[in-house]
Each structure stands twice: as structure tokens, then as C-alpha cells.
């Protein structure tokens, strides 16, 4: 019975997980005594995907790739081990100790198992046509919601600021950050691409605009120009993010940039205090509210993957993350060599996804891991 239901149920779970992935505030929760239990719907479906893949025995790609996955697996395992070792490094911060262990299990461990293993397994079983079709549907719906939010924001005279969307996200720009790396995967549908590009422009998310430009350039430029042109463009784009607020004379954008510098300063303090294994998972936020309690609520987590990793996992944890990410990059790069098909789009999306991580808070968010799971599953498909 399970064998007959494995594929259709798995496809349904996958489609729903993708549709809900952009919305970090779409969640279910309950209260147990003094403990609030809540989980985003997308993460819950990713967990169902992991369980169903195991119970339904859905194949997760050709066995010949197992050896290629060992460095990646060692990298994630190393990151978890460092996080476990650093769980006691809270230095008396509010919620340190058990809170750090909980964050480690809930974020790096859970996201990797649920999205990287569970969802990517369903993607490999469902095949590229089904998966890419639902990525397009997800992108189209997300772009429509983002555009409506941006038009509302601009109409209210807040052209450069963020806006919450009740029940979906506390900052509509998270939708733009999710959309930008999907461009290579949806490139075969010009109408969907156009809708997404308009949504990105209206959002005025600096990180999403830089990421989207790289993703679009990857699909347009000839192969021999890509590394030179896009590498330079990405560096200029990141520099432009730092000076654009002053060029635009936007107090809101200047405030955002100054807050990022404040967060970077505190991340550096954390790294210098525990350079090898960091303060532990989730400690960036606890350090911020403990050492700077009057800081505004918006944006208290580290903005940038290296600020996040070095402060919470130190040099060893950052090295483990680089091992896992580098292993995936090497795999995608080898498969995309000299092609202009799906493997090439996977590589372009992967590069855009990680360019975004340099300035965003998505390191341990479903909006990053959902796309990463899709890319890994598409790459592991049967040929």
C-alpha cells in the first residue's frame, strides 16, 4: 500500500512545501505550560518529506554519487559537533546553555535533515519537470504577493522601507530574497521571469537586486565571460549596497546600513572572545539583546554568513560549513561544465543563493534551505 502511495503523496508534500517555503511567518503553534511551541508550515512539511521518504522508500538519486557526498556530510557533521561543543559558551547571556542546544537542533541539524535530505530526496524521486513546474508556480505566487506589498508600501510613501505581511513574513523583502536565486530555474518561462523581475525591482531589496542581477547574468552571458564579468559585477554590487543609502539620501536605508555595522562589530567581539568554536548556535541574537538592550527589534541577527558563523561556530565551524558548501559547489560545477541545460541553471542558482548569504540573515532559514534542497535533489536525479 505504501509503495503505491509513495510517489503521489511525496509529490503532494513536495509541492506544498515549495508553495509555503517563502513565508517564514506562516506557522502553526500551541502553548504547553509556559512554553510556546511553533513551527513554520514549510518546515513542518519538510519534516513530513523526510519521514515519508524513509517510510515510502523513495529513491534519493543514483548510488554512484554516495562517495561524492562524503565531504559534504563530514562538513555538516563537523558544524553540528562544533555547535555541541560551544553550547556552554554563553558567558551568562540570557537564554544561553540549553537555549543554544535547542537552537542547534532546531536550526542547523533540523534544516539540513529536513530540507537537504528529506525534500531533496522527494525532488530526486519526482523528477525535474515536476519540481521546476512547482518552483515556477511558487515564484509566480510569491512575486504577486511581493508586488502587492511593494505597491502598498510605495503608495504609503515608504518607498525604501520594509513592510510586514500579516501571517506571511515580518519583512516583505524576505520574499525578494527567496525569489532572486530561483531565476535560473524559471528562466524557461519568460512571463514568469518578467513578473519576478518587476517584483524584485519594486521591493527595493539591495541584496535581492544584486543576487537577481547575478542570476540573470548567469543565464544571459556566454560561458567565457561569466566568471570575469559576474565576479566583478558581484563585487561592485556589494560595494554599491554600502554606498547606495547615502546616494539615495534615504534615512531608512542609512539606518539599516548603520545597524548592520553595529551587528558586525558585535559579531567581531564574539569571535575574538571564542575564536575556535564561537559562542554557540543562536547566540548572536542573545549577545545583541544582552549587550545592547535598547537596540531596535528589527534586524538583531548577524547580516552575513561569515559574521554569523564566525561568531557562533568560530573558525572550526566556519571551516566545516565551507567544506560542505565547497563540496556541493564542486559537484554542481563538474556537472554543469560545458552545458546550457538544467545542470547549468542549478549552478547559477547555487551561486546566486550563496552570494545572497554574504549580506543576509538566511543562513539558517527555510528561505535558503528550501532552494538548496531543490538544487541538491535536481542534481541527484536519475539521468
C-alpha positions in Angstrom: 0.0 0.0 0.0 2.7 2.4 1.0 4.6 1.6 -2.2 1.7 2.6 -4.4 1.2 5.8 -2.5 4.8 6.8 -2.1 5.2 8.8 -5.3 1.9 10.7 -5.4 1.9 11.5 -1.7 5.6 12.5 -1.9 4.8 14.8 -4.9 1.9 16.4 -3.0 4.1 17.1 0.1 6.9 18.5 -2.1 4.5 20.8 -4.0 3.0 22.2 -0.7 6.5 22.6 0.9 7.6 24.6 -2.1 4.5 26.8 -2.1 4.9 27.7 1.6 8.7 28.0 1.6 8.9 31.8 1.1 6.6 32.6 4.1 8.5 32.4 7.4 5.5 33.6 9.5 3.0 31.1 8.1 3.2 28.7 11.1 1.3 26.6 13.5 1.8 26.6 17.2 0.5 25.8 20.6 1.3 26.5 24.3 2.5 23.9 26.7 2.6 25.3 30.2 4.9 28.3 29.9 6.5 27.0 26.6 5.3 28.3 23.3 5.7 25.7 20.6 5.6 26.9 17.0 6.9 25.8 13.6 6.6 27.3 10.1 4.3 25.2 7.9 7.1 24.8 5.3 9.4 23.3 7.9 6.7 21.0 9.1 6.1 19.8 5.5 9.9 19.3 5.1 9.8 17.1 8.2 6.9 15.1 6.7 9.0 14.8 3.5 11.9 13.3 5.5 9.7 10.8 7.2 7.8 9.9 4.1 11.0 9.4 2.1 12.1 6.9 4.7 8.8 5.1 5.1 8.0 5.2 1.4 11.5 4.2 0.5 11.6 6.8 -2.3 15.0 6.7 -4.1 17.2 9.7 -3.5 19.3 9.6 -6.6 22.0 7.3 -8.1 24.2 5.4 -5.7 27.2 6.4 -7.7 27.1 9.8 -6.0 27.5 8.5 -2.5 31.3 8.9 -2.4 30.8 12.5 -3.7 28.6 13.2 -0.8 31.0 12.2 1.9 32.9 15.6 2.1 29.6 17.4 2.4 28.3 15.0 5.1 31.5 15.5 7.0 31.1 19.2 6.8 27.6 19.3 8.2 28.5 16.8 10.9 31.5 18.9 11.8 29.4 22.0 12.1 27.0 20.2 14.4 29.9 18.9 16.5 31.3 22.4 16.9 27.9 23.7 17.9 27.5 21.0 20.5 31.0 21.8 21.9 30.1 25.5 22.0 26.7 25.2 23.7 28.3 26.1 27.1 30.0 29.3 25.8 27.1 31.6 26.5 29.1 33.5 29.2 25.9 34.1 31.2 23.9 35.5 28.3 20.1 35.5 28.6 18.9 32.1 27.5 22.3 30.6 26.9 23.2 26.9 27.6 20.0 24.8 27.0 18.8 27.5 24.6 22.0 27.1 22.5 21.5 23.3 22.3 17.9 23.8 21.3 18.8 26.3 18.6 21.5 23.9 17.3 19.0 21.1 17.0 16.2 23.3 15.6 18.3 25.2 13.0 21.5 23.6 11.6 20.5 20.0 12.4 16.8 20.1 11.5 17.1 22.3 8.4 19.8 20.0 7.0 18.0 16.8 7.6 14.5 18.0 6.6 15.4 20.1 3.5 18.8 18.8 2.4 17.9 15.2 2.9 14.1 14.9 3.0 13.0 17.4 0.4 15.9 16.8 -1.9 15.0 13.1 -1.8 11.5 13.8 -2.9 12.8 16.1 -5.6 15.1 13.4 -6.9 12.2 11.0 -6.9 9.7 13.4 -8.5 12.0 14.4 -11.4 13.0 17.8 -12.8 9.8 18.5 -14.8 7.5 18.2 -11.8 9.9 20.1 -9.5 10.7 23.0 -11.9 7.0 23.4 -12.6 6.2 23.9 -9.0 9.2 26.2 -8.5 7.6 28.4 -11.2 4.2 28.3 -9.5 5.8 29.2 -6.2 7.8 32.0 -7.8 4.7 33.4 -9.6 2.6 33.4 -6.4 5.4 34.9 -4.3 6.1 37.6 -6.9 2.4 38.6 -7.0 2.2 38.9 -3.2 5.5 40.8 -3.1 4.4 43.2 -5.8 1.1 43.9 -4.0 3.0 44.6 -0.8 5.5 46.9 -2.5 2.8 48.9 -4.3 1.0 49.3 -1.0 4.3 50.5 0.7 5.1 52.9 -2.1 1.6 54.3 -2.0 2.0 55.0 1.7 5.2 56.9 1.0 7.6 54.3 2.3 9.5 53.5 -1.0 12.7 52.4 0.7 11.4 50.8 3.8 10.2 47.3 4.8 6.7 46.2 5.4 5.3 43.2 7.2 2.7 41.0 5.6 0.5 39.6 8.4 0.7 35.8 8.7 3.4 35.5 6.0 6.5 37.5 6.9 7.6 40.3 9.2 9.5 41.9 6.3 8.3 41.7 2.7 11.8 41.8 1.5 12.4 38.2 2.6 10.1 37.3 -0.3 12.5 39.1 -2.7 15.5 37.3 -1.1 13.8 34.0 -1.8 12.8 34.9 -5.4 16.2 36.1 -6.7 18.1 32.8 -6.7 15.2 31.0 -8.4 15.6 33.0 -11.6 17.9 30.4 -13.4 15.4 27.6 -12.6 12.4 29.5 -14.0 14.3 31.1 -17.0 12.4 28.9 -19.5 9.2 30.9 -18.8 9.7 34.5 -19.9 6.4 35.7 -18.5 7.2 34.3 -15.0 10.7 35.8 -15.2 9.3 39.2 -16.1 6.9 39.1 -13.2 9.6 38.1 -10.8 12.0 40.9 -12.1 9.3 43.5 -11.6 8.7 42.3 -8.1 12.4 42.4 -7.3 12.7 46.0 -8.6 9.6 47.2 -6.6 10.8 45.6 -3.4 14.0 47.7 -3.5 15.9 45.0 -1.6 19.5 45.7 -2.2 20.6 42.1 -1.5 17.9 40.7 -3.8 18.7 43.1 -6.6 22.4 42.2 -6.6 21.6 38.5 -6.3 19.0 38.7 -9.1 21.4 40.5 -11.4 24.0 37.8 -10.9 21.3 35.1 -11.5 20.0 36.7 -14.7 23.6 37.5 -15.9 24.5 33.8 -15.5 21.7 32.8 -17.9 22.4 35.5 -20.4 26.2 35.8 -20.7 28.4 33.5 -22.7 30.3 31.0 -20.7 33.7 32.5 -21.3 32.6 35.9 -19.9 30.8 34.7 -16.8 33.5 34.4 -14.2 35.2 37.6 -15.2 32.1 39.8 -15.7 29.9 38.4 -13.0 32.7 38.2 -10.4 33.5 41.9 -10.9 29.8 42.8 -11.0 29.1 41.0 -7.8 32.0 42.8 -6.0 30.8 46.2 -7.3 27.2 45.3 -6.3 28.2 44.5 -2.8 30.2 47.8 -2.6 27.2 49.6 -4.1 25.0 48.2 -1.3 27.2 50.1 1.2 27.1 53.5 -0.6 23.6 53.4 -2.1 21.8 54.6 1.1 23.8 57.8 1.1 23.4 58.3 -2.6 19.7 57.9 -2.3 19.6 60.2 0.8 17.3 57.7 2.5 17.3 57.9 6.3 15.7 54.5 6.5 18.4 52.9 4.3 21.2 54.7 6.2 19.7 53.4 9.5 19.7 49.9 8.0 23.3 50.1 7.0 24.4 51.5 10.3 22.6 48.8 12.1 24.5 46.2 10.0 27.8 47.8 11.0 26.7 47.6 14.7 25.9 43.9 14.3 29.2 43.3 12.6 31.0 45.0 15.4 29.3 42.7 18.0 30.0 39.6 15.8 33.7 40.5 15.9 33.6 40.9 19.7 32.1 37.4 19.9 34.6 35.9 17.5 37.6 37.4 19.4 36.2 36.0 22.7 35.8 32.5 21.4 37.7 32.3 18.1 37.8 28.5 17.7 34.3 27.3 18.4 32.3 30.5 18.9 29.5 31.3 21.3 27.2 28.6 20.2 24.1 28.4 17.9 21.7 31.3 18.1 24.0 33.3 20.4 24.2 36.2 18.0 20.8 37.4 18.9 21.3 36.8 22.7 24.6 38.7 22.7 22.9 41.6 20.9 20.0 41.9 23.3 22.2 41.3 26.3 24.9 43.8 25.5 22.8 46.4 23.7 19.3 46.1 25.1 18.0 49.3 23.7 18.8 48.2 20.1 15.7 48.2 17.9 14.0 44.9 17.5 14.3 44.7 13.7 17.4 43.0 12.4 19.2 41.9 15.6 20.7 38.8 14.0 24.0 38.9 12.1 23.7 40.1 8.5 26.1 37.9 6.6 27.0 34.2 6.7 30.6 34.7 7.9 29.6 37.1 10.7 27.0 34.6 11.7 29.3 31.5 11.6 32.5 33.0 13.0 30.7 34.5 16.0 28.6 31.4 16.7 30.8 28.5 15.5 34.2 30.0 15.3 37.0 29.1 12.8 36.3 25.4 13.1 32.6 25.6 12.5 33.1 28.0 9.6 35.7 25.7 8.1 33.1 22.8 8.4 30.5 24.9 6.6 33.0 25.8 3.8 33.8 22.1 3.4 30.1 21.2 2.9 29.3 24.1 0.7 32.5 23.7 -1.3 31.7 20.0 -1.9 28.3 20.9 -3.3 29.9 23.7 -5.5 32.4 21.3 -6.9 29.7 18.7 -7.7 27.5 21.3 -9.4 30.4 22.8 -11.3 31.6 19.5 -12.7 28.1 18.5 -13.9 27.5 21.9 -15.5 30.8 22.1 -17.3 30.2 23.0 -21.0 26.3 22.7 -20.8 23.5 25.1 -21.1 20.8 22.8 -19.7 19.4 22.2 -16.2 22.8 21.5 -14.7 23.9 25.0 -15.8 20.8 26.5 -14.2 21.4 24.6 -11.0 24.9 26.0 -10.7 23.8 29.6 -11.5 21.1 29.3 -8.8 23.5 27.9 -6.3 26.0 30.7 -6.9 23.2 33.4 -6.6 21.9 31.7 -3.4 25.3 31.9 -1.7 26.0 35.4 -2.9 22.9 36.4 -1.1 24.2 34.8 2.1 27.1 37.3 2.2 24.8 40.1 3.4 21.6 38.4 4.6 20.2 36.6 7.7 19.2 33.5 5.7 22.0 31.2 6.8 19.7 29.0 8.9 16.3 29.9 7.4 13.9 27.9 5.3 14.1 30.5 2.5 17.7 29.4 1.9 17.4 25.7 2.7 14.3 25.2 0.6 16.1 26.3 -2.6 19.3 24.4 -1.6 17.2 21.2 -1.1 15.7 21.6 -4.5 19.1 22.1 -6.2 20.6 19.1 -4.5 17.6 17.0 -5.5 17.6 18.1 -9.1 21.4 17.4 -9.3 20.9 13.9 -7.9 18.1 13.0 -10.4 18.4 9.8 -12.4 19.6 10.6 -15.9 
